[in-house]
């Protein structure tokens, strides 16, 4: 079976990211390592798409909800901080969700 892994105009999983931000958009960015990246999952079943669809279905709002997945396999805490500071903050996120620690722990055990 073929899994479709796509990225948008900014290199994140998720829909096209408009710049400047659309006034009625609520932006959520996911930041983490491989567990959050979902490299081997099809776009339709990856956590970002599922979260976005669940929020759209369950929230009664006129705002457009978008979830962008900026996770990357192997990233550690310092990579996540850099991602937030250098590649996300200027995109005006309304929320950031971080799933971190596993790669830091793995690196500490190896040393």
N, C-alpha and C positions, 0 to 999 in steps of 0.2 A: 504494500500500500504506500502511496506517495503522500507525504505530508507537505503542505504549503506553508512556508515561513517567509513572510514578507515584512518589509520595513517601509516607513513613510518617508516624506521629504526631509526629515531630520535624522533618519537612521533608527527610529524607534519603531517597535511594533505598535500598530494602531492606525487610525485613520489619518488623513492628511492633517497636518498641523498648521493652522492659519496664523500668519504673522502680519500685522499685529493681531492679538487675541480678539476674537469675536466677543462683543459685550455680554451676550447671554450664555457664554460657554463656561461650564464648570470643569476645570482641568485637574485630572488626577495623574500623577506620575508614579510608576512602580520602579523601585530601585533595589537591586540585589544581585545575587549570583545565579548559578545555573538552576537552582530550584525555582526561582521566579522567572527566569528567562524562558523556560519551557521549550528548549531548542528542538526537541523531538516531537512536539505536539503541533498539529495543524493549527493554523490561525483561528479556525472556528472553535477549537476546544481549549485554546490557551487561556490562562487565568485573566489576562487583560480583557479579552473579548467577553468572557463569561461575566466578569465583574461589571463591565460597562452595560451589558444587556440586563443583568439583574437590577442594577440601579435604575435604568430607564423604565423597566417594567414595574418596579415597586414604588418609585418616588413619584408623587404627584407634583410636578414642577414644569414651568415653562422654559427652564434652562436646558441647554443642550449639554449632556454629560459625555465627556470624552475621557477615556483611559489610555494612557501612553505607557508602554512598557520599555523602560530604559535599562533593564537588567542585562548583565553580561557574565557569562560563565567565568569563574575564577576570580572575580573581583572581590576585594577585601574592603574593610571599613574605610581605609584611606582612599580607595578608588570611589567608593560611594560618596564620600564627602566632596571629592573632586568633581564627580558627575553633577552633584547638586549645585555646586558653586560655579562651575565653568560652563555647563551645558544645559542646565534646567532653569535656574532662578530667573534668568532674563526672559523666559517663556511664560512668566506670570502664572505659576501653578497655584491652584486653590488648595491642593492637598498633595502631600507626598507620602507614599507607603513604602516602608523599608523592611526587607526581610534579610537580615544580615547576621553574620557570626560564624556560619559553618566553615567558610574558607579561612577565617582567622584562626579558628580552632584547629583545623587541619594543619595549617602552617606551624602552629605552636607545637603540635604533637610531633611533627617531623624533625624539628630542631632538636 
